[in-house]
Amino acid sequence: MEKTSGTLYLIPSSLGEERLSTIWPEGNTAILNKLRIFIVENIRTARRFLKRSGYTHPIDDTTFFVLNKHTSAGEHSRFLQPALKGRAIGLLSEAGCPCIADPGQAIVHQAHELGIQVKPLTGPSSIMLALMASGMNGQQFQFHGYLPIQKGDRDKKIKELEAESQRSGTTQIFMETPFRNNSLAESLLKQCRAGTRLCVAADLTMSTEYIQTKSIGQWRKEKMANLHKRPAIFLIHAGNNAG
């Protein structure tokens, strides 16, 4: 299909309530102010972010389509209809980058199928920031999203990830719902070997940012920060190549 004049912009948002000037390129605001249609996960937080970002168009005159776990696949193409008529649309992440540990990939897939240009904008990714700051292998890494909720299944998965890191030298990256962070950290200290390195990266880009990489043996001797209800990324590396 011939490309249309419409564009789907992938818009990162902040990871917290920090000043946008520290993580938000000026050019993003100029693009944002050209948009009148947004696909968002939550209208309330999207409206708040737009106000903080310098969006000058009246919010009440802006169109929002909601994309969440209740959105049917049939609605994806409906959301993109304005782009087929030449309009620009913004896909706005709830936190960080769209489609990376965030809903939206189905919209982007549909956009490519329809011949709509996709344009990703620059912004913070907690996963990439954590990897950069970890001191672990940045050439080979795997992101697993959320680990199993049940303790037995989670412990088994931790062992599998550690074994894979030992075998291939890859950094293993994962996350947890913030109110279960401390439980995950406890499991990592119990299940991993003393020589395996663990990086904990919490509240990235915020004033309370916490990033520490230590061996499991060191972590067992020292008190880890309280991670309860703090957005965090966990990384382990059991191989010899630190990257």
Secondary structure, 3 states (H helix, E strand, C coil): CCCCCCEEEEECECCCCCCHHHCCCHHHHHHHCCCCEEEECCHHHHHHHHHHCCCCCCHHHCEEEECCCCCCHHHHHHHCHHHHCCCCEEEECCCECCCCCCCCHHHHHHHHHHCCEEEECCCCCHHHHHHHHHCCCCCCEEEEEECCCCHHHHHHHHHHHHHHHHHHCCEEEEECCHHHHHHHHHHHHHHCCCCCEEEEEECCCCCCCEEEEEEHHHHHHCCCCCCCCCCEEEEEECCCCCC
